[in-house]
């Protein structure tokens, strides 16, 4: 059976007008014809029987493979050979043959035309892919430009608020030169909010942030000694908290506008608020360690004090045994008194070696103990204390 088919080919991007296409289908049933049209992604307008000669409809035909069958499709006079073959190749059919009704071609010519059309279609599809990719990049660029503009406006608004609070709360730390520079930058930023020169806006904001950073550091440094601790059990002050929160806010604003954060503040990008708690914990540990070091630095002083207490106790023990008890323990007490006095003398001498290195202090302490255990036997033998 032969059917005359009227269809519409729509452009997927809807950039071109729908194309009306008519052709003949030489196949077994109208249901199969409808299925063929559906698979081709064409829009079916009408389907009717055709009972005349095929060559009266058009000069040529193509044969395509569809569901393991070879379907003959006859073109109208509106198509030439190349455009008709390209049409069905573009509809994702496998064109396996073509020919003219009046002037049949050789198999070599048929294969050559099909290969040429496939190559041309491949080039067209690659060109369309490149065009689509370029269009996507263009749309993406527009999207990012709009996003950058919105972020730029937010960062500028935040920066202006920051500068206003700086001028109110920290005006005493702003030099006349910085004040003049800040006013100039602020006026330029207000004008730039309507621009799309993101590089210029970013550079301007970075210059302004540098000035704000320097002024705030001077301000926080002046308050370090007088600032109160947040709690009794911590060394973290209100100034420490304000400083870290300010730095984190500035880093977040820098991230929002996609400019490089300084190396010393990269950790704020990675850890965010967690880094603030870690830095406070580090400060408490350092202060605790410094307190422990104070005891290490005074180890000889503490030893002298302890030895004096013990020597006083031993002295009163001698008096007790001489006056109120037997004297059989006096030799041991005299020996203990002598050895502890010698140890006190060594600690007294080593206390004059002032050092700020805790490792050296421990080395001196070990040396003193070694000298004590070396010299005591010598003195004991020399003075016949045993």
BELLIN-V724329 format. One line per field, one symbol per residue. ss: DSSP state (A for helix, B for strand, O for the rest). phi: phi as a letter, one per 20 degrees, with the letter a starting at -180 (. if undefined). psi: psi as a letter, one per 20 degrees, with the letter a starting at -180 (. if undefined). A space follows every 50 residues. Layout:
ss->???
phi->???
psi->???
//
This chain:
ss->OBBBBBBBBOOOOOOOOOBBBBBBBBOOOAAAAAAAAAAOOOBBBBBBBO OOOAAAAOOBBBBBBBOOBBBBBBBOOOOOAAAAAAAAAAOOOBBBBBBB OOOOOOAAAAAAAAAAAAAAAAAAAAAAAAAAAAAAAAAAAAAAAAAAAA AAAAAAAAAAAAAAAAAAAOAAAOOAAAAAAAAAAAAAAAAAOOOOOAAA AAAAAAAAAAAAAAAAAAAAAAAOOOOOBOOOOOOOBAAAAAAAAAAAAA AAAAAAOOOOOOAAAAAAAAAOAAAAAAAAAAAAAAAAAAAAAAAAAOAA AAAAAAAAAAAAAAAAAAAAAAAAOOOOOAAAAAAAAAAAAAAAAAAAAA OOOOOOOAAAAAAAAAAAAAAAAAAAAAAAAAOOOO
phi->.ccecdccdeffeledfgdeccbdddbebffffffffffemeefdbbcfc deffffeaebbcddeblmcddecdeeffdegfffffgfffemeeedaaae fecfdfgfffffffffffffffffffffffffffffffffffffffffff fgfffffffffffffffeecffddfffffffffffffffffffeecefff ffffffffffffgfffffffffdffefeffbfecefdffgffffffffff ffffffdldfeggfdfffffdmfffffffffffffffffffffgfffdff ffffffffffffffffffffffedbfdfefffffffffffffffffffff ffeebeeffffffffffffffffeefffffffelee
psi->qppppprpoqphikiqqqpppprqpnahqhghgghggghijqopgqprqp jaqhiigrirrqpqpoljqopppprriiqrgghgghghhhjkqooirrrq hgmqrqhghghggggggggghgggggghggggghgghgggghghgggggg hggghggggggggghghghkhijorhghgggggggghhhhhihjrjnhgg gggghhgghgggggghggghhhighiqqqhrhjqiprhggggghgggggg ghhgghjlrpqqgijhhhgghchhhghhhgggghgghghhghhhhghkhh ghgggghggghgghghhggghhhiarkiihghgggggghhhghggghggh iinpqjohghghghgggggghgighghghghgjli.
//
